[in-house]
Each structure stands twice: as C-alpha cells, then as structure tokens.
Amino acid sequence: MKKIYTALLLALPLLMFGQIAPGVYKATEILENGKRNYLLLITESYLVHSVYDSNPAKFGSTLGGFYTVEEDSLKAALEFNSEFEKNGAREFRATFGFQSGQLILNEDASRPYIRQPEVNQPLDGLWLFATRGPDTGQERRGDNVPRKTLKFLTNGHFQWIAYNVKTMDFRGTGGGKYAALDGVYTEVIEFFSRDDSRVGAELSFEFERKGDDWHHKGKNSKGEPMYEIWSVRK
C-alpha cells in the first residue's frame, strides 16, 4: 500500500488556462480480484484524493489540502493524510502532464485519470460541520479550530473526512455518489474507512440551504435520528 500511496500523490488533473480544471477525475486498475479506484476531487485551491477497491470493497487511503500550481508542478499542504502514521507526510510535490484529454502522471499512460461529466447541484462545494441542529445559539465549530469534519461535494460525488489538522489525527472518511433535488439529499456509499460492509448502502435526508448554512436532517448509518448544520468553507 505504501508504494501505491506514493504513486497516487502524483495523480493530478489537467491544466486549463494555467489553472487546474475543477471537477472529478477517476482512474481504475483491474486487480486479480476486483478493481482499484483512484478518485480525485478538486476545486481551484483544494483537492482530495482517495484510493479504494470495489468487489470486494476495501478502503485504501485518502489525503487532502490546499494546493498551488507552478508550471507543470503542484505543491499541496496536507490537512489530513490517512497514511500519516506510516509516512509522516504533511505536504507533497508532484509533476504532471496530460495526453488526449486524460491526465498522465510521471509519463505513465497505463493508468490515465479521466475527467468525469459535470453535474451541477445546489450543494456543490466545501462544507465544514458547524453544530447539531436546530441552531439555537449554541457554540459553532469554525475553521479556526484544528478538529474538523469536512464534506466535499462536486459533480455528483461526495466525501466527508474527520481529522485534526494540527496533530494529523485521522478519524475516518466515506464517499460515493450523491444527489440533491427538491429538498431531498441522497447518498450512495462507495467507500467507508470505518466499515467496508456499508458500501452500497443508500441514505436519504432532508436538506435546506439557509444562506451559508446547510441544514441536514434524517437518520444516520445506524438508524439514529440526526440533525446537522454545515457551513460553507470560504
């Protein structure tokens, strides 16, 4: 896994007018038993990269943070790294290129990253968990505290990550496909670091966006009632 992890750090998207084109990029690798997925979610300044297997489901690793681009090189300061205890990495640098509209890393065209179709939805963006609802004036968790739960939604894909940016303590992640329509938010889990058996589960919730807040109500993966408020990460 360490060798795979080192390679995935170099998995970067295409350049568009001197900047990285935001969106979802995915590469796959056929295994003797199943398939390995390499998933990159990226905005103009933030990226999350994850590795997970399908059939059978098995979580591999994830990392993320704010990045900058200089010519054909990328540098990212990691906010989280599920492999931190193994490699101690708080940042990474990488070179990249592309060929025929596909991302090629280290001149290795054997595993190209393909940009996924755009699916614009009202909750797309970066969100930080703020508090339990209803919002009645209780203390909210902001970006100024090291312990965070981030949710990244873009082009029909979601991923949440719980971590401590100061200690690099990684608490868990999960992700997959999502849809937000007519007040109903639905997730289909494709990977879950805490329990691979949850892969394939579909969860539905009520949602309402109030300014920079996202009110999220329903039942969690254990069937318990929940009411969360997430705030836009600016």
LUMGU-435965 format. One line per field, with one value per atom (N, C-alpha, C): atom name; residue number from 1; x, y, z. Coordinates in Angstrom, 3 decimals, decimal comma. Example, Ala and Ser with C-alpha at 12.3 -4.5 7.8 and 13.67 -1.06 7.14 Angstrom:
// residues 2
atome = c(N CA C N CA C)
num = c(1 1 1 2 2 2)
u = c(13,190 12,300 13,200 12,850 13,670 12,900)
v = c(-5,690 -4,500 -3,300 -2,250 -1,060 0,030)
w = c(7,800 7,800 7,800 7,080 7,140 7,870)
This chain:
// residues 234
atome = c(N CA C N CA C N CA C N CA C N CA C N CA C N CA C N CA C N CA C N CA C N CA C N CA C N CA C N CA C N CA C N CA C N CA C N CA C N CA C N CA C N CA C N CA C N CA C N CA C N CA C N CA C N CA C N CA C N CA C N CA C N CA C N CA C N CA C N CA C N CA C N CA C N CA C N CA C N CA C N CA C N CA C N CA C N CA C N CA C N CA C N CA C N CA C N CA C N CA C N CA C N CA C N CA C N CA C N CA C N CA C N CA C N CA C N CA C N CA C N CA C N CA C N CA C N CA C N CA C N CA C N CA C N CA C N CA C N CA C N CA C N CA C N CA C N CA C N CA C N CA C N CA C N CA C N CA C N CA C N CA C N CA C N CA C N CA C N CA C N CA C N CA C N CA C N CA C N CA C N CA C N CA C N CA C N CA C N CA C N CA C N CA C N CA C N CA C N CA C N CA C N CA C N CA C N CA C N CA C N CA C N CA C N CA C N CA C N CA C N CA C N CA C N CA C N CA C N CA C N CA C N CA C N CA C N CA C N CA C N CA C N CA C N CA C N CA C N CA C N CA C N CA C N CA C N CA C N CA C N CA C N CA C N CA C N CA C N CA C N CA C N CA C N CA C N CA C N CA C N CA C N CA C N CA C N CA C N CA C N CA C N CA C N CA C N CA C N CA C N CA C N CA C N CA C N CA C N CA C N CA C N CA C N CA C N CA C N CA C N CA C N CA C N CA C N CA C N CA C N CA C N CA C N CA C N CA C N CA C N CA C N CA C N CA C N CA C N CA C N CA C N CA C N CA C N CA C N CA C N CA C N CA C N CA C N CA C N CA C N CA C N CA C N CA C N CA C N CA C N CA C N CA C N CA C N CA C N CA C N CA C N CA C N CA C N CA C N CA C N CA C N CA C N CA C N CA C N CA C N CA C N CA C N CA C N CA C N CA C N CA C N CA C N CA C N CA C N CA C N CA C N CA C N CA C N CA C N CA C N CA C N CA C N CA C N CA C N CA C N CA C N CA C N CA C N CA C N CA C N CA C N CA C N CA C N CA C N CA C)
num = c(1 1 1 2 2 2 3 3 3 4 4 4 5 5 5 6 6 6 7 7 7 8 8 8 9 9 9 10 10 10 11 11 11 12 12 12 13 13 13 14 14 14 15 15 15 16 16 16 17 17 17 18 18 18 19 19 19 20 20 20 21 21 21 22 22 22 23 23 23 24 24 24 25 25 25 26 26 26 27 27 27 28 28 28 29 29 29 30 30 30 31 31 31 32 32 32 33 33 33 34 34 34 35 35 35 36 36 36 37 37 37 38 38 38 39 39 39 40 40 40 41 41 41 42 42 42 43 43 43 44 44 44 45 45 45 46 46 46 47 47 47 48 48 48 49 49 49 50 50 50 51 51 51 52 52 52 53 53 53 54 54 54 55 55 55 56 56 56 57 57 57 58 58 58 59 59 59 60 60 60 61 61 61 62 62 62 63 63 63 64 64 64 65 65 65 66 66 66 67 67 67 68 68 68 69 69 69 70 70 70 71 71 71 72 72 72 73 73 73 74 74 74 75 75 75 76 76 76 77 77 77 78 78 78 79 79 79 80 80 80 81 81 81 82 82 82 83 83 83 84 84 84 85 85 85 86 86 86 87 87 87 88 88 88 89 89 89 90 90 90 91 91 91 92 92 92 93 93 93 94 94 94 95 95 95 96 96 96 97 97 97 98 98 98 99 99 99 100 100 100 101 101 101 102 102 102 103 103 103 104 104 104 105 105 105 106 106 106 107 107 107 108 108 108 109 109 109 110 110 110 111 111 111 112 112 112 113 113 113 114 114 114 115 115 115 116 116 116 117 117 117 118 118 118 119 119 119 120 120 120 121 121 121 122 122 122 123 123 123 124 124 124 125 125 125 126 126 126 127 127 127 128 128 128 129 129 129 130 130 130 131 131 131 132 132 132 133 133 133 134 134 134 135 135 135 136 136 136 137 137 137 138 138 138 139 139 139 140 140 140 141 141 141 142 142 142 143 143 143 144 144 144 145 145 145 146 146 146 147 147 147 148 148 148 149 149 149 150 150 150 151 151 151 152 152 152 153 153 153 154 154 154 155 155 155 156 156 156 157 157 157 158 158 158 159 159 159 160 160 160 161 161 161 162 162 162 163 163 163 164 164 164 165 165 165 166 166 166 167 167 167 168 168 168 169 169 169 170 170 170 171 171 171 172 172 172 173 173 173 174 174 174 175 175 175 176 176 176 177 177 177 178 178 178 179 179 179 180 180 180 181 181 181 182 182 182 183 183 183 184 184 184 185 185 185 186 186 186 187 187 187 188 188 188 189 189 189 190 190 190 191 191 191 192 192 192 193 193 193 194 194 194 195 195 195 196 196 196 197 197 197 198 198 198 199 199 199 200 200 200 201 201 201 202 202 202 203 203 203 204 204 204 205 205 205 206 206 206 207 207 207 208 208 208 209 209 209 210 210 210 211 211 211 212 212 212 213 213 213 214 214 214 215 215 215 216 216 216 217 217 217 218 218 218 219 219 219 220 220 220 221 221 221 222 222 222 223 223 223 224 224 224 225 225 225 226 226 226 227 227 227 228 228 228 229 229 229 230 230 230 231 231 231 232 232 232 233 233 233 234 234 234)
u = c(0,822 0,000 0,858 2,060 2,896 3,340 3,687 4,103 2,963 1,766 0,577 0,319 0,456 0,193 1,155 2,425 3,406 3,046 2,557 2,175 0,964 -0,018 -1,248 -1,024 0,012 0,301 0,585 0,987 1,325 0,142 -1,014 -2,171 -2,842 -2,561 -3,017 -3,831 -4,699 -5,589 -4,973 -5,761 -5,335 -5,232 -4,415 -4,350 -5,341 -5,972 -6,866 -6,563 -5,990 -5,613 -4,728 -3,745 -2,790 -3,271 -4,497 -5,022 -5,576 -5,746 -6,297 -7,808 -8,324 -9,766 -10,470 -11,353 -12,062 -12,951 -13,205 -14,096 -13,703 -14,106 -13,856 -13,052 -11,971 -11,121 -11,002 -11,081 -11,067 -10,220 -9,437 -8,669 -9,002 -8,858 -9,140 -8,014 -7,890 -6,889 -7,558 -7,502 -8,101 -7,170 -7,700 -6,942 -7,284 -6,540 -6,840 -8,219 -8,576 -9,885 -10,479 -11,253 -11,896 -11,228 -11,461 -10,981 -10,541 -9,458 -8,974 -9,338 -9,896 -10,338 -9,461 -9,104 -8,319 -9,182 -9,612 -10,591 -10,002 -10,084 -9,600 -10,741 -11,033 -11,995 -11,191 -11,485 -10,620 -11,379 -11,051 -11,531 -10,347 -10,506 -9,403 -8,262 -8,516 -7,482 -7,378 -8,308 -8,325 -8,523 -7,847 -8,017 -8,124 -8,824 -8,888 -8,666 -7,773 -7,502 -7,680 -8,401 -8,687 -8,464 -8,120 -7,948 -8,832 -9,612 -10,470 -10,742 -10,992 -11,262 -12,760 -13,149 -14,536 -14,558 -15,575 -15,828 -14,622 -14,181 -14,809 -14,394 -15,243 -14,980 -13,885 -12,955 -11,902 -11,346 -11,370 -10,803 -9,286 -8,652 -7,201 -6,613 -6,779 -6,165 -6,831 -6,574 -7,056 -6,129 -6,082 -5,305 -5,949 -5,634 -6,198 -5,630 -5,804 -5,357 -5,370 -4,946 -4,849 -3,581 -3,666 -2,534 -2,287 -1,093 -0,740 -0,105 -0,182 0,387 1,464 2,611 3,691 4,121 3,783 4,083 3,550 4,422 3,950 4,110 4,172 4,340 3,236 2,902 1,887 2,461 2,109 2,531 1,301 1,114 -0,044 0,387 -0,228 -0,055 -1,202 -0,885 -1,921 -2,583 -3,905 -4,669 -4,913 -4,989 -5,180 -4,467 -4,109 -3,370 -3,600 -4,413 -4,739 -3,517 -2,442 -1,214 -0,142 -0,553 0,418 1,284 0,709 1,492 2,556 2,339 3,305 4,382 3,989 4,975 5,249 4,466 4,713 4,572 3,902 3,823 2,799 3,243 2,368 2,230 3,039 2,933 3,478 3,177 3,767 3,921 4,861 5,082 4,981 4,567 4,438 4,523 4,973 4,915 3,842 3,305 2,208 2,139 1,351 1,084 -0,216 -0,608 -1,817 -1,684 -2,486 -2,418 -3,816 -4,224 -5,531 -6,670 -6,575 -7,633 -7,648 -6,608 -6,542 -5,291 -5,424 -4,286 -3,299 -2,031 -0,967 0,025 0,347 1,278 2,615 3,682 5,045 5,257 4,643 4,781 4,336 3,507 2,995 1,539 1,316 -0,033 -0,841 -0,325 -1,021 -2,248 -2,311 -3,465 -3,889 -4,538 -4,949 -6,130 -6,156 -7,276 -8,224 -9,471 -10,477 -11,380 -11,556 -12,439 -13,886 -14,627 -15,996 -16,958 -18,125 -19,094 -19,519 -19,812 -20,248 -21,714 -21,998 -23,372 -23,501 -23,994 -24,073 -25,302 -25,091 -26,172 -26,022 -27,109 -27,090 -26,185 -25,696 -24,837 -23,369 -23,034 -21,645 -20,736 -19,603 -18,638 -18,029 -17,267 -16,641 -17,460 -17,724 -18,511 -17,778 -17,911 -17,392 -18,547 -18,482 -19,505 -19,460 -20,636 -20,704 -21,290 -22,452 -23,104 -24,259 -24,792 -26,018 -27,201 -28,228 -29,409 -30,416 -31,460 -31,633 -30,670 -30,439 -29,472 -30,126 -29,873 -30,500 -29,457 -28,361 -27,359 -26,242 -26,200 -25,119 -23,795 -22,707 -21,383 -21,184 -20,653 -20,419 -18,924 -18,631 -17,254 -16,873 -15,838 -15,446 -14,143 -13,639 -12,400 -11,184 -11,383 -10,254 -9,864 -10,638 -10,294 -9,624 -8,662 -7,929 -8,757 -9,725 -10,544 -11,663 -11,696 -12,650 -13,324 -14,526 -15,156 -15,519 -14,873 -15,038 -15,934 -16,809 -17,602 -17,375 -16,996 -16,647 -17,672 -18,463 -19,488 -19,182 -19,126 -18,900 -19,281 -19,971 -20,296 -20,877 -21,799 -22,478 -21,681 -20,525 -19,704 -19,616 -19,526 -19,362 -18,260 -17,650 -16,735 -16,695 -16,771 -16,573 -15,277 -14,611 -13,372 -13,346 -13,059 -12,911 -11,431 -10,874 -9,437 -9,076 -7,817 -7,270 -6,081 -6,204 -5,181 -3,880 -3,938 -2,732 -1,952 -2,639 -1,972 -1,915 -2,672 -2,815 -3,491 -4,280 -5,062 -6,212 -6,211 -7,241 -8,302 -9,566 -10,646 -11,559 -11,546 -12,387 -12,838 -13,325 -13,837 -14,821 -15,627 -16,551 -16,952 -17,343 -17,720 -18,449 -18,845 -19,582 -20,315 -21,504 -22,327 -23,419 -23,847 -24,928 -25,805 -27,027 -27,957 -28,704 -28,937 -29,695 -30,781 -32,040 -33,141 -34,417 -35,076 -36,376 -36,355 -35,288 -35,206 -34,805 -34,461 -34,039 -32,586 -31,763 -30,351 -30,133 -29,557 -29,370 -27,916 -27,379 -26,019 -26,033 -25,142 -24,865 -23,391 -23,126 -21,769 -20,942 -19,760 -18,842 -17,580 -17,277 -16,172 -16,410 -15,930 -16,145 -15,020 -14,148 -12,953 -13,264 -14,390 -14,714 -15,410 -16,021 -16,791 -17,039 -16,229 -16,377 -17,731 -18,367 -19,649 -20,765 -20,545 -21,563 -21,599 -20,614 -20,568 -21,798 -22,420 -23,639 -24,891 -24,793 -25,960 -26,395 -27,696 -28,261 -28,966 -28,621 -29,176 -29,821 -31,011 -31,709 -31,969 -31,899 -32,065 -32,862 -33,413 -33,988 -32,869 -32,902 -31,905 -32,559 -31,967 -32,380 -31,155 -30,948 -29,838 -30,352 -29,741 -30,098 -28,848 -28,708 -27,509 -26,288 -25,329 -24,111 -24,226 -25,422 -25,637 -26,436 -26,093 -26,806 -27,381 -28,718 -29,401 -29,699 -29,259 -29,224 -29,922 -31,083 -31,885 -32,256 -32,297 -32,697 -32,188 -31,776 -31,224 -29,832 -28,937 -27,564 -27,443 -26,210 -25,999 -26,398 -26,563 -27,015 -28,526 -29,210 -30,658 -31,102 -30,178 -30,492 -30,815 -31,777 -32,125 -30,958 -30,814 -29,733 -30,195 -29,602 -29,838 -28,501 -27,902 -26,598 -26,708 -25,846 -25,723 -24,282 -24,136 -22,830 -22,727 -21,532 -21,319 -20,329 -20,571 -19,682 -18,266 -17,305 -15,910 -15,443 -15,049 -14,673 -13,154)
v = c(-1,210 0,000 1,262 1,219 2,412 2,794 1,791 2,061 2,675 2,126 2,656 4,081 4,324 5,643 6,678 6,299 7,230 7,616 6,648 6,931 7,831 7,603 8,390 9,844 10,155 11,549 12,350 11,672 12,345 12,451 11,980 11,941 13,293 14,055 15,433 15,653 16,673 16,911 17,752 17,950 18,730 20,214 20,919 22,370 22,996 24,071 24,813 26,288 26,898 28,309 28,606 27,736 27,956 27,535 27,050 26,593 25,182 24,509 23,158 23,239 22,501 22,491 21,783 22,464 21,831 20,685 19,754 18,654 17,357 16,251 14,904 14,143 13,533 12,738 11,333 10,337 8,964 8,073 7,218 6,189 4,851 3,783 2,450 1,489 0,473 -0,565 -1,909 -2,807 -4,129 -5,003 -5,570 -6,452 -7,907 -8,802 -10,221 -10,530 -9,809 -9,974 -8,597 -8,101 -6,813 -5,701 -4,449 -3,259 -2,223 -1,520 -0,437 0,891 1,800 3,102 4,197 5,164 6,330 7,552 8,238 9,321 10,643 11,646 12,984 13,978 14,662 15,758 17,043 18,048 19,223 20,502 21,580 22,929 23,738 25,057 25,913 25,948 25,524 25,647 24,461 23,511 22,405 21,087 20,035 18,720 17,641 16,565 15,348 14,172 13,289 12,100 10,855 9,869 8,649 7,423 6,323 5,036 4,022 3,278 2,253 1,161 -0,045 -1,199 -1,470 -2,056 -2,487 -3,995 -4,654 -6,078 -6,995 -7,186 -6,742 -5,332 -4,680 -3,320 -3,309 -2,375 -2,207 -0,797 -0,074 1,279 1,207 2,113 2,158 3,334 4,551 5,723 6,986 8,082 9,391 10,470 11,588 12,752 13,980 15,156 16,374 17,620 18,729 20,013 21,069 22,271 23,375 23,233 23,619 23,417 24,660 24,716 25,731 25,035 25,679 25,131 26,065 25,519 26,274 25,499 26,038 25,395 23,956 22,955 21,579 20,881 21,675 21,112 21,580 20,751 21,064 20,850 21,738 21,616 21,762 20,813 20,847 20,713 21,524 21,400 20,530 19,363 18,416 18,806 18,818 18,973 17,607 16,579 15,217 14,233 13,112 12,069 10,776 9,892 8,653 7,762 8,009 7,234 7,983 9,009 9,851 9,059 8,111 7,338 6,492 6,169 5,365 6,215 7,361 8,123 9,528 10,011 11,320 12,497 12,314 13,370 14,438 15,686 16,834 17,671 17,369 18,055 17,143 17,498 16,757 17,667 17,306 17,978 16,929 17,336 16,377 17,080 16,353 16,836 16,061 16,665 16,020 16,478 15,753 16,123 15,476 15,688 15,042 14,720 13,773 13,269 12,872 13,376 13,041 13,293 14,402 14,777 13,993 13,207 12,414 12,768 12,742 13,013 11,852 12,189 11,194 11,610 10,716 11,048 10,353 11,122 10,608 9,887 10,418 9,859 8,403 7,984 6,616 6,638 6,197 6,227 4,970 4,105 2,848 3,037 4,172 4,421 5,880 6,234 7,625 8,014 9,269 9,815 10,499 10,139 10,667 11,633 12,812 13,805 13,367 13,313 12,836 13,941 13,567 14,563 15,521 16,755 17,760 17,558 17,616 17,528 18,604 19,768 20,887 20,772 20,910 20,809 21,899 22,240 23,405 23,289 22,093 21,941 21,741 21,840 21,648 22,641 22,143 22,994 22,308 23,083 22,595 23,059 22,131 22,415 21,921 22,659 22,227 22,030 20,932 20,706 21,844 22,434 23,587 23,234 22,528 22,223 21,258 20,737 19,950 20,902 20,549 21,381 21,016 21,853 23,127 24,192 25,200 26,240 27,227 27,035 27,882 28,686 29,028 29,875 29,115 27,784 27,032 27,317 26,979 27,250 26,466 27,154 26,525 26,267 25,169 24,822 25,495 26,328 27,068 26,569 27,293 26,902 27,198 27,924 28,301 27,215 26,137 25,046 23,920 23,214 22,178 20,930 20,601 19,408 19,763 19,085 19,434 18,183 18,390 17,404 18,139 17,749 18,388 17,533 18,194 17,490 18,186 17,404 17,909 17,343 18,225 17,812 18,449 17,644 18,177 17,156 17,628 16,803 15,431 15,425 14,184 13,250 13,696 12,905 13,609 12,811 13,381 12,633 13,333 12,693 13,518 12,843 13,513 12,970 13,830 13,445 14,073 13,275 13,775 13,699 14,819 14,871 16,023 16,046 17,149 17,705 18,929 19,487 19,753 19,907 20,181 18,907 17,886 16,635 15,622 15,880 14,955 13,653 13,737 12,571 12,356 11,234 10,904 10,044 10,487 9,799 8,989 9,242 8,449 9,225 8,486 9,093 8,148 8,713 7,928 8,742 8,078 8,820 7,963 8,618 7,931 8,924 8,543 9,393 10,067 11,257 11,944 12,702 12,999 13,850 14,720 15,978 16,909 17,533 17,160 17,601 17,747 18,902 19,145 18,851 19,297 19,162 17,792 16,883 15,539 15,324 14,959 14,688 13,186 12,546 11,092 10,753 9,844 9,353 7,859 7,432 6,013 5,800 4,997 4,838 3,919 4,394 3,592 3,222 3,944 3,553 4,150 3,438 3,859 3,261 4,110 3,631 2,864 3,145 2,519 1,174 0,910 -0,324 -0,595 -1,450 -1,754 -2,377 -2,999 -3,661 -2,667 -1,372 -0,357 0,077 -0,343 0,035 -0,513 0,363 0,014 0,529 0,942 1,454 2,799 3,031 4,295 4,978 6,230 7,000 8,262 8,583 9,799 10,700 12,007 13,006 14,194 14,995 16,278 17,315 18,249 19,311 20,657 21,682 23,055 23,942 24,774 25,714 27,063 27,588 28,883 29,757 30,561 31,382 30,494 30,653 29,848 28,579 28,272 27,068 26,021 24,778 23,631 22,834 22,790 22,020 20,624 19,637 18,247 17,373 16,802 16,049 14,675 13,709 12,352 11,349 10,168 9,133 8,772 8,540 8,213 6,753 6,289 4,938 3,874 4,270 3,345 3,396 4,233 4,357 5,309 6,083 7,027 8,398 9,137 10,464 11,434 12,309 13,274 14,581 15,654 16,977 17,696 17,919 18,565 19,881 20,811 22,063 22,191 22,335 22,517 23,948 24,479 25,855 25,870 26,772 26,892 27,214 26,488 26,811 27,841 29,011 30,113 30,223)
w = c(0,000 0,000 0,000 0,642 0,678 -0,726 -1,548 -2,913 -3,708 -3,540 -4,212 -3,751 -2,445 -1,873 -2,441 -2,572 -3,127 -4,549 -5,321 -6,696 -6,779 -5,915 -6,025 -5,682 -4,921 -4,614 -5,875 -6,934 -8,169 -9,104 -8,682 -9,571 -9,630 -10,651 -10,740 -11,994 -11,994 -13,112 -14,229 -15,262 -16,408 -16,060 -16,829 -16,721 -17,688 -17,262 -18,126 -17,950 -18,992 -18,950 -17,748 -17,510 -16,435 -15,072 -14,966 -13,689 -13,832 -12,717 -12,744 -12,932 -13,864 -14,099 -12,955 -12,227 -11,115 -11,593 -10,701 -11,041 -10,378 -11,027 -10,521 -11,563 -11,125 -12,008 -11,422 -12,296 -11,798 -12,693 -12,060 -12,750 -12,112 -12,875 -12,353 -12,707 -11,894 -12,101 -11,852 -12,816 -12,659 -11,841 -10,769 -9,891 -10,196 -9,631 -9,788 -9,218 -8,159 -7,538 -7,298 -8,271 -8,104 -8,888 -8,424 -9,125 -8,108 -8,411 -7,561 -8,218 -7,412 -7,894 -7,303 -8,140 -7,727 -8,020 -6,999 -7,134 -6,679 -7,541 -7,228 -7,325 -6,222 -6,184 -6,029 -6,862 -6,847 -7,177 -6,453 -6,764 -7,275 -7,341 -7,777 -6,766 -5,518 -4,499 -3,551 -3,636 -2,664 -3,405 -2,920 -3,524 -2,456 -2,816 -2,013 -2,955 -2,579 -3,387 -2,519 -3,058 -2,312 -3,181 -2,528 -3,184 -2,464 -3,235 -2,639 -3,655 -3,165 -4,024 -4,117 -5,229 -5,433 -5,695 -5,209 -5,498 -5,267 -4,019 -2,786 -2,383 -1,600 -1,152 -0,086 -0,251 0,743 0,635 1,739 1,744 1,735 0,960 0,892 1,637 1,105 1,722 1,195 1,884 1,438 1,964 1,270 1,684 1,083 1,629 1,061 1,680 0,958 1,464 0,384 0,746 -0,196 -1,038 -2,310 -3,212 -4,063 -4,642 -5,626 -6,826 -7,993 -9,220 -9,739 -10,115 -10,741 -11,979 -13,152 -14,424 -14,419 -14,466 -14,501 -13,153 -12,087 -10,747 -9,818 -8,875 -7,884 -6,494 -5,583 -4,196 -3,312 -2,404 -1,516 -0,064 0,786 2,229 2,741 3,248 3,640 4,954 4,947 6,188 6,821 5,999 6,511 5,600 6,181 5,485 6,254 5,709 6,419 6,624 5,871 5,994 6,808 7,558 8,247 9,224 9,935 10,891 10,196 8,915 8,162 7,504 6,927 6,147 6,664 7,628 8,227 7,283 6,132 5,122 5,488 5,541 5,745 4,471 3,475 2,198 1,110 -0,125 -1,238 -2,452 -3,292 -4,564 -5,656 -6,844 -7,926 -9,272 -10,284 -11,658 -12,395 -13,446 -14,158 -15,601 -16,383 -17,767 -18,198 -19,459 -19,947 -21,422 -21,842 -23,203 -23,668 -24,831 -25,407 -24,418 -23,682 -22,754 -21,465 -21,216 -19,988 -19,199 -17,894 -17,020 -17,064 -17,273 -17,236 -16,159 -15,246 -14,185 -14,414 -14,249 -14,410 -15,739 -16,793 -18,136 -18,219 -17,289 -17,268 -17,727 -18,955 -19,515 -19,198 -18,354 -18,073 -17,190 -16,456 -15,585 -15,727 -16,831 -17,046 -16,162 -15,758 -14,994 -15,972 -15,911 -16,832 -16,080 -16,632 -16,002 -16,175 -15,060 -15,072 -15,535 -16,069 -16,553 -15,446 -15,843 -14,872 -14,510 -13,209 -12,695 -11,627 -12,004 -11,073 -10,172 -8,860 -7,889 -6,828 -6,121 -5,227 -4,011 -3,679 -2,511 -2,875 -4,157 -4,554 -3,840 -3,353 -2,680 -1,468 -0,695 0,534 1,727 2,645 3,837 5,077 6,166 7,459 8,427 9,188 10,209 11,218 11,507 12,412 13,771 13,783 15,042 14,819 15,898 15,825 15,786 15,048 14,963 16,030 16,203 15,493 16,003 15,192 15,531 16,491 17,776 18,801 19,577 18,899 19,533 20,208 20,061 20,682 19,979 20,643 20,079 18,788 17,791 16,487 16,296 15,643 15,335 14,021 14,051 12,850 12,267 11,268 10,594 11,449 12,560 13,406 14,398 14,486 15,397 14,607 15,207 14,456 14,148 14,999 14,773 13,798 12,673 11,620 11,064 10,531 9,662 8,382 7,307 6,009 5,131 4,362 3,365 2,024 1,034 -0,288 -1,268 -1,879 -2,836 -4,186 -5,228 -6,567 -7,627 -8,666 -9,831 -9,471 -8,521 -8,165 -7,278 -6,775 -5,870 -4,518 -3,466 -2,123 -1,391 -0,438 0,501 1,773 2,925 4,206 4,815 5,587 6,242 7,629 8,653 10,022 10,393 10,895 11,115 12,045 12,453 13,235 12,465 11,979 11,108 11,857 13,168 13,955 14,248 14,703 15,080 13,942 12,846 11,719 12,158 13,210 13,648 12,674 11,990 11,003 11,667 11,620 12,323 11,418 10,122 9,228 8,012 7,009 5,790 5,120 4,250 3,445 2,239 1,170 -0,019 -1,026 -2,108 -3,159 -4,036 -4,486 -5,345 -4,505 -4,959 -4,245 -5,221 -4,749 -5,493 -4,498 -4,861 -4,026 -4,897 -4,650 -5,504 -4,692 -4,839 -4,202 -2,705 -2,049 -0,595 -0,104 -1,016 -0,626 -1,049 -0,093 -0,321 -0,173 -1,195 -1,187 -1,446 -0,645 -0,811 -1,111 -1,975 -2,196 -1,860 -0,835 -0,315 -1,222 -1,637 -2,446 -1,682 -0,608 0,277 1,654 2,682 4,061 4,892 5,399 6,088 7,368 7,991 9,271 9,133 7,983 7,832 6,350 5,751 4,328 3,996 4,986 4,724 4,424 4,699 4,451 2,984 2,202 0,792 0,067 -0,735 -1,450 -0,786 0,472 1,193 0,616 0,586 0,114 1,273 1,518 2,630 2,097 2,601 2,174 3,365 3,131 4,177 3,628 4,532 4,161 4,187 3,253 3,307 2,985 3,561 3,277 3,385 2,386 2,433 2,902 3,972 4,529 4,510 3,451 3,314 3,165 4,081 4,052 4,880 5,370 6,168 5,394 5,647 5,083 6,248 6,334 7,378 6,833 7,574 7,104 8,159 7,815 8,791 8,251 9,165 8,789 9,800 9,312 10,184 9,696 10,666 10,305 9,888 9,635 9,146 10,164 11,441 12,479 12,682 11,896 12,021 13,108 13,645 14,715 14,130 14,731 14,204 14,326 13,330 13,355 12,727 13,170 12,618 12,678 11,537 11,464 10,709 11,055 10,325 9,860 8,553 7,942 7,404 7,390 6,943 5,781 4,814 3,669 4,124 3,572 3,861 2,849 3,322 2,440 2,310)
